[in-house]
């Protein structure tokens, strides 16, 4: 367990009201591809303020569809700092890895440097950074994003170097697609690189488990709904 995870557990156990900021790109933004169902950010809201009855916690989703990490850094005050967060989750990389972006081709090393800067800025606020790898994609139908595994690995490397909490969503989706055609878990995808409603349940479950949101005796009860949605989609 990282020092950040230990600190978060202490805050949760103390019952301190927390401000959570979830940011990133279209996957966190949660538009269109859930077809009206909850996005993973909305599931997290339900888990924290509903199932865990942490009613004084505040969850803010500041993600913007199409954004890259450099845009988040430029707009950091609005996207993150203005909300005086205790916890900041970042899922980024699906657009950063694209080879057709108008801003040019970004290399994984430069991406990692920007993610590291993001972590530093979050910690300068006194908040806990949480890094998520993006879920895997279908590279046959989104060839411009075929480098996404390299960007997922860059996030893993930053998390290891910086000692942050890591939620490896890419690995989870790869596991779900292990026995599927081309390795793509289509039951959890809305298009070649956006999760659908069931995919967002997977993301929420992974995030909740990695953050240890529910103490062990209560975990099965609190996460039962999400686990049931994932099981049905399989």
C-alpha positions, 0 to 999 in steps of 0.5 A: 500500500502506498503512502497516499493510499494509507492517507486516504484510508485514514481520511475515510476512517476519520469521516472527514468530509472530502472534495473529490475531483475526477478529471480527464477526457471523454471517458470521464466526461461520460457523454453519449456512449452510456446511452443515458446510463450512469458513467463511472463518475456517477457510479462513484458518486452513488457509492460514496454519497449513497452506499457509504452515506458520506453525504457531506462529501462533494464529487466534481467531474471536470473532464472534457471530451477530446482533451489531452494532458497538456490542456489539463495542465494549462487549465489546471486552476479551473479543472482542479485547484478551484475545487480545493480537492482532497482527492484528484483522479486522472484518466488520460491518454486516449487522445494523447496517443492519437497520431492524427491530433491537430496539435501533433504527435505526442511521444510517451516520454513527453506524456509521462513528463506531463502526467508527472507534472500533474501529480506534482501540482496535485500534491502541491495543493495538499491533495491525493493524486490517483492515476488511472490507465485508460481502458484498452481499445480496438486498434483495428478500428481505431488505428490512430490510437494503436499506441495506447498500450505505450501510454498506459505503461507510461502512466504505470511508470509514473505511478511507480516513480511517484508512489501514487495510487494506480488503477490499471483499467487497461489491464482490467479491460484486457483481461475481459477481452482475453478470450474474445475476437481480437482481444477486444471486450466488445460487451463493454465497449460503445465504440472502438475506444469508448466504454459503454454503460457496462464498461463504465461499471467496470471502471467504477468497480476498479476505482472503488476497489483500488481506493478501498472505499468500503472496509472489508466486511462491507465491501461485498454489500457496497459493490454488489450492484456494480459486480452484478452489472459486470457479470451480466454483461460478460 
